[in-house]
Amino acid sequence: MKKILLIATVLVLFLFSCSKDNQYARRITGEWTVDKAEKYNFNTSTGQWVLDANASINNPGTIILTNDNKNKEKTSSFPYTNPATVEFNHNFIYNFYSGDFYWSVDLGNDNDLKMITFMFEDPNTSLYIYTSFSIVENSKKSLTWYYFADTNEGMDNGTQYKWVLSLSKL
Amino acid sequence: MKRLFIISVFVISIGSHINGQAISFAGGASFISPKYLTFQYFIDSYNLYHKEYLQSKLNYLPTSVGEYLNASFHGNHLTVDLGYQAFNMSSNAIFINGDSRNFDFRVRTMDLLMGGGFSKKNLGIWAFGGLYFGLMKMDSYYKYNDGTVSFGLDKFLNGQFSNGMSGYTLGIKSSIPVYKYISILLKVEKVTAFRGSLRYNALEDRNTSRQALGAYIPTDFYHYKDIITSNSYLPEEYQTRTDLEGFKYTIGLQIDIFK
């Protein structure tokens, strides 16, 4: 009987163990410095991304990610509840400038970090405004995020530019 | 889903053991030859819309192999099976410029089957039928030609879609004795999806940032393009469902635990 109870306890713990996206959200919580933001344009004739050195920015600011273990918790008022503060000295990504945001992360089928999304409520329109970054590299001390912009209205096979953000933990 | 399966098998096994029933566990591989009607509609329209720009079209989901676990509670003529299957499948299109649109599917199902047949000294054959339920998750992402992947809001089709799936299955299984309590399990079955309310089986993006326009995968890409342009919502009848079905073939090793 003791054995059955022991196995049952282990199985229940197994069943209710912590979700993976909350684990990743905890891991990237903290104050991050954006060391540089580099802009790349897509050259449709060569099929290559070309660095736009004139548009690139050194030390554009900081991003503070706070975690209250509610990654992507949905309520009627706010879909996201983990707060973030962005302090940028350049306005280089549309709708992503200094201010308060909410954030969440998404994992892929391989259970690795794929995306971080920021959201704020526009006080003029009361609409939720979202900005997402693809997470290309992630470690405890450094992150690389890509922000893709599409000139083909969100359809596939569009021409684009991208911002590559290199972040390090303070 | 796997956790639910393990808990269920554990609970039922204790009950069956107490009642003195025979129990067998099996593990092996399942092969599914999928027919996925609503997603195939999407594939056809997507390929047609982008035909001038594609070097490789989106493919229908191929025959796939996945993990199979099963617990059988049986007598000589009746069997009750609790099974678990896991399949990963993918489809992708490559554009002339080297970019690609990718869909990665992860399907996890549990089934509860009842059957009748005959068995003697571990040699047996049964016809069975039953219900299955499960979860389908699908990652849709755009891969740029330099290898970088975007799940982001730059493409409407990007997203992480999921919903429940359910249906019924009919088939035949056989066990062939190998050594003492060990036998080979063979199963052939036809899996058919329930086509009930769309609310419960439309592939939906759980990320609320895409809940407005790109929350669903369309069955008709041309119609979707018009919808996106006019800032309207995609009607239910044009959403891809979790209606994956087809023939499934299973081979595994079965061990009698309590006899």
Chai-1 contact restraints between the chains, C-beta under 6 A:
chainA,res_idxA,chainB,res_idxB,connection_type,confidence,min_distance_angstrom,max_distance_angstrom,comment,restraint_id
A,L11,B,I7,contact,1.0,0.0,6.0,A-B,restraint_1
A,L15,B,R3,contact,1.0,0.0,6.0,A-B,restraint_2
A,G47,B,N97,contact,1.0,0.0,6.0,A-B,restraint_3
A,G47,B,G98,contact,1.0,0.0,6.0,A-B,restraint_4
A,G47,B,N145,contact,1.0,0.0,6.0,A-B,restraint_5
A,W49,B,D146,contact,1.0,0.0,6.0,A-B,restraint_6
A,K74,B,T208,contact,1.0,0.0,6.0,A-B,restraint_7
A,P79,B,T208,contact,1.0,0.0,6.0,A-B,restraint_8
A,D106,B,Q160,contact,1.0,0.0,6.0,A-B,restraint_9
A,G108,B,D139,contact,1.0,0.0,6.0,A-B,restraint_10
A,N109,B,D104,contact,1.0,0.0,6.0,A-B,restraint_11
A,N109,B,R106,contact,1.0,0.0,6.0,A-B,restraint_12
A,N109,B,D139,contact,1.0,0.0,6.0,A-B,restraint_13
A,K114,B,F151,contact,1.0,0.0,6.0,A-B,restraint_14
A,M115,B,F151,contact,1.0,0.0,6.0,A-B,restraint_15
A,M115,B,G152,contact,1.0,0.0,6.0,A-B,restraint_16
A,T117,B,S209,contact,1.0,0.0,6.0,A-B,restraint_17
A,Y130,B,S209,contact,1.0,0.0,6.0,A-B,restraint_18
A,S132,B,G152,contact,1.0,0.0,6.0,A-B,restraint_19
A,S132,B,L153,contact,1.0,0.0,6.0,A-B,restraint_20
A,S134,B,S150,contact,1.0,0.0,6.0,A-B,restraint_21
A,S134,B,G152,contact,1.0,0.0,6.0,A-B,restraint_22
A,Y146,B,T148,contact,1.0,0.0,6.0,A-B,restraint_23
A,F148,B,S150,contact,1.0,0.0,6.0,A-B,restraint_24
A,F148,B,G152,contact,1.0,0.0,6.0,A-B,restraint_25
A,F148,B,D154,contact,1.0,0.0,6.0,A-B,restraint_26
A,D150,B,D154,contact,1.0,0.0,6.0,A-B,restraint_27
A,G154,B,K155,contact,1.0,0.0,6.0,A-B,restraint_28
A,G154,B,F156,contact,1.0,0.0,6.0,A-B,restraint_29
A,D156,B,R101,contact,1.0,0.0,6.0,A-B,restraint_30
A,N157,B,Y53,contact,1.0,0.0,6.0,A-B,restraint_31
A,N157,B,F95,contact,1.0,0.0,6.0,A-B,restraint_32
